[in-house]
Amino acid sequence: MDKPDTVEMGSTGLSLPRIGIGSAPLGGLFYPVDEGEAVSTLRRAVELGANYVDTAPLYGHGRSERLVGRALSSFPRGDFLLSTKIGRILKPVSEPPTSEQFVDLPPLEPVFDFSRDGVMRSLEDSLDRLGLDRVDILYVHDPDEGRSVDHVFSGPDHYRQVMDEALPAMAELRSQGVIDAVGVGMNGWQMLTRFARDGDFDCFLLAGRYTLLDQSSLPELLPLCESKGISVVIGGPYNSGILASDLSHRTTYFYTESPPEVLARAGSIKAVCDRYDVPLKAAALQFCLAHPAVAAVIPGARSVREAEENCAMVRFPVPADLWSELRRAGLIPAEAPTPDE
C-alpha cells in the first residue's frame, strides 16, 4: 500500500492508524472468549501499530469494555486511540439475558436510550468500565436499533432524538475535552447519509457496507462524506467472517449463515486472489482502505495470531492486475477506487 500509516481526522487533531481492532469478538461474539487471551490480543494489536481500539457497551454487555480497559492500562494514554458508543444503557437484571450474538453474558440488559441523560449516563458507565476519564471518539450506536443489519429499514427510528438531544450533548462533551470526535456507528448507510447531510459529525463507523462483497454505500454515502470531510471507519470488513475464511466450511455473512449466492460470489473473488497468491483477507482489507473517504479499517480479532495476521494483511503486496481482473469479472464496481490508483 502506498497510503500513509496514519490519517488526520479532519480538525479533531486525531491521527488515526489505517488499521485498528474491533473488540466485539472479545466480548464473546458467538463463542466464549478467554479473558487472558483477549487482553493479550488487544495489547499485541497496539504494539503492532493497530492502536485504534473500538468497543461498545453492547459487546458482551460490558465485558468488552472491561477487557479493553484492562488491556490498555499497561500503555501510556498517548499510545492508543479509543472509541466507544452511546445509545444503550446496561440495566441490571436478575438473570443473565439470552442473546443471538453474545455468549456467557453478565446479568445486564441493554436498553436503548438516545436522550441527553442517556448519553451522559452511558458514557459515565463506559468510562467506569474502561477505567479512564476520557475517550477519543464517541459514536451513537445503532439509532435504527440495529435493524439495518438485516436490511430492515421500517423499524424504530431515533434519528430526530439523536439530532435534538444526543448530538448537542456529545458536542458539549467535545467542547469540554471529554471526547475529541463525534460520530455515528451502524450497519445501514441510508441513515448515515441523512446524518451527513444534516449534522456536524467528525466520523462514521460503517459496518459491512463497503467491503469486497457489499459496496452499497459507494454511490451516495462515501462521496458525501468525502465532500464534507467526514472520516469513515470501516467495521466488519470481513462481513462478519466470510471474507476471513477459506470458504470450505460454514461461514457467516452479516452474523448469519452465508446465503449460497454470497458464498458463490466470495468463491469467485477468492479464485482470483488465489491466482495471484494473495490471501482473501489482504484483498478485503486493502479494498476498503482504497476509498479516499475511508480513514481506517477495524477488523475484529479473538487471538494474538489473528491480530498479527490482520496487521500483516493490510501490508501484503497485491498486484494491480488482481484489481483489474476483479473489475473485468464484474466482482467489484468499475467506479470503486483500488489501491493501485
ZIQUIRA-V772368 format. One record per run of one state. SS is the DSSP state (helix for helix, strand for strand, loop for the rest). FROM is the first residue (numbers start at 1). LEN is the number of residues. If there is no record, write none. Layout:
ss=SS from=FROM len=LEN
ss=SS from=FROM len=LEN
This chain:
ss=loop from=1 len=5
ss=strand from=6 len=3
ss=loop from=9 len=6
ss=strand from=15 len=3
ss=loop from=18 len=1
ss=strand from=19 len=1
ss=loop from=20 len=1
ss=strand from=21 len=2
ss=loop from=23 len=2
ss=helix from=25 len=3
ss=loop from=28 len=1
ss=strand from=29 len=1
ss=loop from=30 len=5
ss=helix from=35 len=13
ss=loop from=48 len=4
ss=strand from=52 len=3
ss=loop from=55 len=8
ss=helix from=63 len=10
ss=loop from=73 len=4
ss=helix from=77 len=3
ss=loop from=80 len=1
ss=strand from=81 len=6
ss=loop from=87 len=1
ss=strand from=88 len=5
ss=loop from=93 len=9
ss=strand from=102 len=1
ss=loop from=103 len=5
ss=strand from=108 len=5
ss=loop from=113 len=3
ss=helix from=116 len=15
ss=loop from=131 len=6
ss=strand from=137 len=5
ss=loop from=142 len=5
ss=helix from=147 len=4
ss=loop from=151 len=8
ss=helix from=159 len=17
ss=loop from=176 len=5
ss=strand from=181 len=6
ss=loop from=187 len=2
ss=helix from=189 len=10
ss=loop from=199 len=4
ss=strand from=203 len=5
ss=loop from=208 len=10
ss=helix from=218 len=11
ss=loop from=229 len=2
ss=strand from=231 len=5
ss=loop from=236 len=3
ss=helix from=239 len=6
ss=loop from=245 len=7
ss=strand from=252 len=2
ss=loop from=254 len=2
ss=strand from=256 len=2
ss=loop from=258 len=2
ss=helix from=260 len=16
ss=loop from=276 len=4
ss=helix from=280 len=10
ss=loop from=290 len=4
ss=strand from=294 len=5
ss=loop from=299 len=1
ss=strand from=300 len=1
ss=loop from=301 len=3
ss=helix from=304 len=10
ss=loop from=314 len=6
ss=helix from=320 len=9
ss=loop from=329 len=13
